[in-house]
């Protein structure tokens, strides 16, 4: 009574579907041909607000003594760093020498143990360790309450493989 | 087996530690020089721009006293903010770098000399003498040297200490001959191989009951170890 008349099968259906699929495939092919957009490295793009000229400091002219002091300081610093480097190099050399001698001794005493000692240790890497802080942690410290909102931008790059 | 306590930080610009006598006299000037140069080469930050704006506004206000008084401006001046921050900073007390154990010179605790590496020493009886040495145990045939070292650690600390061993190979050795009394036909002496391990967690819980133990830095090693032993051990201990 109130029913719709029986719908006849549309003959053009499969053709329409095929046409739609081909259109989609064409679009995909076009996207693939176009070169991929690379993920932008945010560190290399200066934000626009830093190009504002009002931000630039007026150049300071330092007195002569200040310049002298700085030059001397740089020299002392480089000397210190050189000494530190030499010290580190010497320490590493003595470490290596001690280990080499130990392995030599081990070889003389027990070759099987030497063979085992020179095997790689897969559990060593990745090696993570926290170094000490400048001041030790305070006991019973109450950190201020709050939540972190993570606003890092995450880029996804889809690789089109043919 | 040698157990090292902590990792030492490299000297930074902020705190030139007195590792070198050359560096010692630069402590004060190094910080000032570095920061000044950085500040001079930088752009104005938001904070500084705000400070400049407010200075201008204050100057304007002073110049036209009969102008409209707008109280809509932010009541919090930059100066107030900075004062607040200063107050907070003064109230905060960071942990002391020189701990109690340093003051008391209590060598059995791990909390002294927080910026240096500490090594574990054990006191044991050899024959009739009490000798300080690094923890050691005899090698049982059928196990690798590293297993021996791990076993030593476990037995010594009764499974309280966890350490990360740095590789399968020993880092140093020491060989010595037994005194005449102890020499038998087969064994003339012994060789000790040292392994390096970094302490992860745990410490001794017994308060020096069985064997005396001591956490010692490289300079203090000389107080405890015998000269030849010491010479060999020193060569593979890093202490920057």
Interface residues (C-beta under 8 A of the other chain):
Chain A: X50 X54 X55 X56 X57 X60 X69 X70 X73 X76 X77 X79 X80 X83 X84 X87 X88 X91 X94 X95 X97 X98 X99 X101 X102 X103 X105 X106 X109 X113 X116 X117 X118 X119 X120 X121 X124 X127 X129 X131 X132 X134 X135 X136 X137 X138
Chain B: X6 X7 X8 X9 X10 X11 X14 X15 X16 X19 X20 X22 X23 X26 X29 X30 X33 X37 X40 X42 X43 X44 X49 X93 X94 X95 X96 X97 X99 X111 X114 X115 X144 X145 X146 X164 X165 X166 X167 X168 X169 X170 X171 X172 X173 X175 X191 X193 X194 X198 X232 X235 X236 X238 X240
